[in-house]
Amino acid sequence: MSASDLGRYLDYCSELLSITSKIAALLVQDFDDPVVLGSVNEIETLTTGLSGKIWQKITILDRSSSARSLRPVPG
């Protein structure tokens, strides 16, 4: 898998986590059950944390790709 493909994959993973969090919030917007609302808050916290980790990896990947492109070509 190329660096570009890996970056795209990680970006899609982050988007999927965002959608998961939003769907959870939408499903319980009319609920008053504190247990259910607490579970949704935990889902949102989890997906936000995972998305942050994914973006750290995307940043590392971008820096690595930039560093490789700046390296002089032997010849």
Order of alpha helices (4+ residues) and beta strands (2+ residues): alpha-alpha
